[in-house]
Amino acid sequence: NMRIFKKPLLAFSIIAIVVYLASLLVFVINMKTLPDSGLILQISATKEIKELGNKSDIVGIGILSGIMLIINFILAETFFMRERILSFLFILANVLIALLALITVGFILSLN
């Protein structure tokens, strides 16, 4: 019975979880069409390739953002009774982390 999943933090928690799951779903759907290595991970302003990587690099983005979400949920629950504003900030940070994960995965997939 986690307190952070009650109003008003419930909506932001659900948004963060849904966006994170969407980023994982986008990757899983497109995983078979990606090459095992030689993925373009970053391009410069002049459209030149700056960094190449493997599928495991995209998996790492998903795992790292998932760990960050879990840590922020734990911190939000821990600080809920003492400092509600900190709890709210942790949940908002989760929404931003999930959005950044979705944008990053989408960008990498669009480059390849």
MODELLER restraints for C-alpha pairs under 7 A, 6 or more apart:
rsr = mdl.restraints
at = mdl.atoms
rsr.add(forms.Gaussian(group=physical.xy_distance, feature=features.Distance(at['CA:2:A'], at['CA:77:A']), mean=6.80, stdev=0.5))
rsr.add(forms.Gaussian(group=physical.xy_distance, feature=features.Distance(at['CA:3:A'], at['CA:77:A']), mean=6.48, stdev=0.5))
rsr.add(forms.Gaussian(group=physical.xy_distance, feature=features.Distance(at['CA:4:A'], at['CA:10:A']), mean=6.61, stdev=0.5))
rsr.add(forms.Gaussian(group=physical.xy_distance, feature=features.Distance(at['CA:4:A'], at['CA:76:A']), mean=6.82, stdev=0.5))
rsr.add(forms.Gaussian(group=physical.xy_distance, feature=features.Distance(at['CA:4:A'], at['CA:77:A']), mean=5.71, stdev=0.5))
rsr.add(forms.Gaussian(group=physical.xy_distance, feature=features.Distance(at['CA:4:A'], at['CA:80:A']), mean=7.00, stdev=0.5))
rsr.add(forms.Gaussian(group=physical.xy_distance, feature=features.Distance(at['CA:5:A'], at['CA:13:A']), mean=6.91, stdev=0.5))
rsr.add(forms.Gaussian(group=physical.xy_distance, feature=features.Distance(at['CA:9:A'], at['CA:88:A']), mean=6.79, stdev=0.5))
rsr.add(forms.Gaussian(group=physical.xy_distance, feature=features.Distance(at['CA:12:A'], at['CA:91:A']), mean=6.45, stdev=0.5))
rsr.add(forms.Gaussian(group=physical.xy_distance, feature=features.Distance(at['CA:12:A'], at['CA:92:A']), mean=6.73, stdev=0.5))
rsr.add(forms.Gaussian(group=physical.xy_distance, feature=features.Distance(at['CA:12:A'], at['CA:95:A']), mean=6.80, stdev=0.5))
rsr.add(forms.Gaussian(group=physical.xy_distance, feature=features.Distance(at['CA:13:A'], at['CA:91:A']), mean=6.23, stdev=0.5))
rsr.add(forms.Gaussian(group=physical.xy_distance, feature=features.Distance(at['CA:15:A'], at['CA:95:A']), mean=6.57, stdev=0.5))
rsr.add(forms.Gaussian(group=physical.xy_distance, feature=features.Distance(at['CA:16:A'], at['CA:94:A']), mean=5.68, stdev=0.5))
rsr.add(forms.Gaussian(group=physical.xy_distance, feature=features.Distance(at['CA:16:A'], at['CA:95:A']), mean=4.31, stdev=0.5))
rsr.add(forms.Gaussian(group=physical.xy_distance, feature=features.Distance(at['CA:16:A'], at['CA:98:A']), mean=5.69, stdev=0.5))
rsr.add(forms.Gaussian(group=physical.xy_distance, feature=features.Distance(at['CA:19:A'], at['CA:98:A']), mean=5.62, stdev=0.5))
rsr.add(forms.Gaussian(group=physical.xy_distance, feature=features.Distance(at['CA:19:A'], at['CA:99:A']), mean=6.33, stdev=0.5))
rsr.add(forms.Gaussian(group=physical.xy_distance, feature=features.Distance(at['CA:19:A'], at['CA:102:A']), mean=6.95, stdev=0.5))
rsr.add(forms.Gaussian(group=physical.xy_distance, feature=features.Distance(at['CA:20:A'], at['CA:98:A']), mean=4.69, stdev=0.5))
rsr.add(forms.Gaussian(group=physical.xy_distance, feature=features.Distance(at['CA:20:A'], at['CA:101:A']), mean=7.00, stdev=0.5))
rsr.add(forms.Gaussian(group=physical.xy_distance, feature=features.Distance(at['CA:20:A'], at['CA:102:A']), mean=6.77, stdev=0.5))
rsr.add(forms.Gaussian(group=physical.xy_distance, feature=features.Distance(at['CA:23:A'], at['CA:101:A']), mean=6.41, stdev=0.5))
rsr.add(forms.Gaussian(group=physical.xy_distance, feature=features.Distance(at['CA:23:A'], at['CA:102:A']), mean=4.41, stdev=0.5))
rsr.add(forms.Gaussian(group=physical.xy_distance, feature=features.Distance(at['CA:23:A'], at['CA:105:A']), mean=6.60, stdev=0.5))
rsr.add(forms.Gaussian(group=physical.xy_distance, feature=features.Distance(at['CA:24:A'], at['CA:62:A']), mean=6.67, stdev=0.5))
rsr.add(forms.Gaussian(group=physical.xy_distance, feature=features.Distance(at['CA:27:A'], at['CA:105:A']), mean=6.78, stdev=0.5))
rsr.add(forms.Gaussian(group=physical.xy_distance, feature=features.Distance(at['CA:36:A'], at['CA:54:A']), mean=5.80, stdev=0.5))
rsr.add(forms.Gaussian(group=physical.xy_distance, feature=features.Distance(at['CA:36:A'], at['CA:55:A']), mean=5.75, stdev=0.5))
rsr.add(forms.Gaussian(group=physical.xy_distance, feature=features.Distance(at['CA:37:A'], at['CA:53:A']), mean=6.10, stdev=0.5))
rsr.add(forms.Gaussian(group=physical.xy_distance, feature=features.Distance(at['CA:37:A'], at['CA:54:A']), mean=4.35, stdev=0.5))
rsr.add(forms.Gaussian(group=physical.xy_distance, feature=features.Distance(at['CA:37:A'], at['CA:55:A']), mean=6.65, stdev=0.5))
rsr.add(forms.Gaussian(group=physical.xy_distance, feature=features.Distance(at['CA:38:A'], at['CA:52:A']), mean=5.44, stdev=0.5))
rsr.add(forms.Gaussian(group=physical.xy_distance, feature=features.Distance(at['CA:38:A'], at['CA:53:A']), mean=5.52, stdev=0.5))
rsr.add(forms.Gaussian(group=physical.xy_distance, feature=features.Distance(at['CA:38:A'], at['CA:54:A']), mean=6.15, stdev=0.5))
rsr.add(forms.Gaussian(group=physical.xy_distance, feature=features.Distance(at['CA:39:A'], at['CA:52:A']), mean=5.31, stdev=0.5))
rsr.add(forms.Gaussian(group=physical.xy_distance, feature=features.Distance(at['CA:39:A'], at['CA:53:A']), mean=5.00, stdev=0.5))
rsr.add(forms.Gaussian(group=physical.xy_distance, feature=features.Distance(at['CA:39:A'], at['CA:54:A']), mean=5.70, stdev=0.5))
rsr.add(forms.Gaussian(group=physical.xy_distance, feature=features.Distance(at['CA:39:A'], at['CA:112:A']), mean=6.46, stdev=0.5))
rsr.add(forms.Gaussian(group=physical.xy_distance, feature=features.Distance(at['CA:40:A'], at['CA:49:A']), mean=6.77, stdev=0.5))
rsr.add(forms.Gaussian(group=physical.xy_distance, feature=features.Distance(at['CA:40:A'], at['CA:51:A']), mean=6.22, stdev=0.5))
rsr.add(forms.Gaussian(group=physical.xy_distance, feature=features.Distance(at['CA:40:A'], at['CA:52:A']), mean=4.73, stdev=0.5))
rsr.add(forms.Gaussian(group=physical.xy_distance, feature=features.Distance(at['CA:40:A'], at['CA:53:A']), mean=6.46, stdev=0.5))
rsr.add(forms.Gaussian(group=physical.xy_distance, feature=features.Distance(at['CA:40:A'], at['CA:108:A']), mean=6.73, stdev=0.5))
rsr.add(forms.Gaussian(group=physical.xy_distance, feature=features.Distance(at['CA:40:A'], at['CA:111:A']), mean=6.35, stdev=0.5))
rsr.add(forms.Gaussian(group=physical.xy_distance, feature=features.Distance(at['CA:40:A'], at['CA:112:A']), mean=6.31, stdev=0.5))
rsr.add(forms.Gaussian(group=physical.xy_distance, feature=features.Distance(at['CA:41:A'], at['CA:51:A']), mean=5.44, stdev=0.5))
rsr.add(forms.Gaussian(group=physical.xy_distance, feature=features.Distance(at['CA:41:A'], at['CA:52:A']), mean=5.39, stdev=0.5))
rsr.add(forms.Gaussian(group=physical.xy_distance, feature=features.Distance(at['CA:41:A'], at['CA:53:A']), mean=6.19, stdev=0.5))
rsr.add(forms.Gaussian(group=physical.xy_distance, feature=features.Distance(at['CA:41:A'], at['CA:108:A']), mean=5.65, stdev=0.5))
rsr.add(forms.Gaussian(group=physical.xy_distance, feature=features.Distance(at['CA:42:A'], at['CA:49:A']), mean=6.27, stdev=0.5))
rsr.add(forms.Gaussian(group=physical.xy_distance, feature=features.Distance(at['CA:42:A'], at['CA:50:A']), mean=5.33, stdev=0.5))
rsr.add(forms.Gaussian(group=physical.xy_distance, feature=features.Distance(at['CA:42:A'], at['CA:51:A']), mean=5.04, stdev=0.5))
rsr.add(forms.Gaussian(group=physical.xy_distance, feature=features.Distance(at['CA:43:A'], at['CA:49:A']), mean=4.51, stdev=0.5))
rsr.add(forms.Gaussian(group=physical.xy_distance, feature=features.Distance(at['CA:43:A'], at['CA:50:A']), mean=4.95, stdev=0.5))
rsr.add(forms.Gaussian(group=physical.xy_distance, feature=features.Distance(at['CA:43:A'], at['CA:51:A']), mean=6.94, stdev=0.5))
rsr.add(forms.Gaussian(group=physical.xy_distance, feature=features.Distance(at['CA:44:A'], at['CA:50:A']), mean=6.01, stdev=0.5))
rsr.add(forms.Gaussian(group=physical.xy_distance, feature=features.Distance(at['CA:58:A'], at['CA:105:A']), mean=6.85, stdev=0.5))
rsr.add(forms.Gaussian(group=physical.xy_distance, feature=features.Distance(at['CA:61:A'], at['CA:101:A']), mean=6.92, stdev=0.5))
rsr.add(forms.Gaussian(group=physical.xy_distance, feature=features.Distance(at['CA:62:A'], at['CA:101:A']), mean=6.93, stdev=0.5))
rsr.add(forms.Gaussian(group=physical.xy_distance, feature=features.Distance(at['CA:65:A'], at['CA:97:A']), mean=6.53, stdev=0.5))
rsr.add(forms.Gaussian(group=physical.xy_distance, feature=features.Distance(at['CA:65:A'], at['CA:98:A']), mean=6.99, stdev=0.5))
rsr.add(forms.Gaussian(group=physical.xy_distance, feature=features.Distance(at['CA:65:A'], at['CA:101:A']), mean=6.64, stdev=0.5))
rsr.add(forms.Gaussian(group=physical.xy_distance, feature=features.Distance(at['CA:69:A'], at['CA:94:A']), mean=5.52, stdev=0.5))
rsr.add(forms.Gaussian(group=physical.xy_distance, feature=features.Distance(at['CA:72:A'], at['CA:90:A']), mean=5.42, stdev=0.5))
rsr.add(forms.Gaussian(group=physical.xy_distance, feature=features.Distance(at['CA:72:A'], at['CA:91:A']), mean=6.80, stdev=0.5))
rsr.add(forms.Gaussian(group=physical.xy_distance, feature=features.Distance(at['CA:72:A'], at['CA:94:A']), mean=6.67, stdev=0.5))
rsr.add(forms.Gaussian(group=physical.xy_distance, feature=features.Distance(at['CA:73:A'], at['CA:91:A']), mean=6.78, stdev=0.5))
rsr.add(forms.Gaussian(group=physical.xy_distance, feature=features.Distance(at['CA:76:A'], at['CA:86:A']), mean=6.93, stdev=0.5))
rsr.add(forms.Gaussian(group=physical.xy_distance, feature=features.Distance(at['CA:76:A'], at['CA:87:A']), mean=4.02, stdev=0.5))
rsr.add(forms.Gaussian(group=physical.xy_distance, feature=features.Distance(at['CA:76:A'], at['CA:90:A']), mean=5.60, stdev=0.5))
rsr.add(forms.Gaussian(group=physical.xy_distance, feature=features.Distance(at['CA:76:A'], at['CA:91:A']), mean=6.66, stdev=0.5))
rsr.add(forms.Gaussian(group=physical.xy_distance, feature=features.Distance(at['CA:77:A'], at['CA:87:A']), mean=6.82, stdev=0.5))
rsr.add(forms.Gaussian(group=physical.xy_distance, feature=features.Distance(at['CA:79:A'], at['CA:86:A']), mean=6.64, stdev=0.5))
rsr.add(forms.Gaussian(group=physical.xy_distance, feature=features.Distance(at['CA:79:A'], at['CA:87:A']), mean=5.66, stdev=0.5))
rsr.add(forms.Gaussian(group=physical.xy_distance, feature=features.Distance(at['CA:80:A'], at['CA:87:A']), mean=5.30, stdev=0.5))
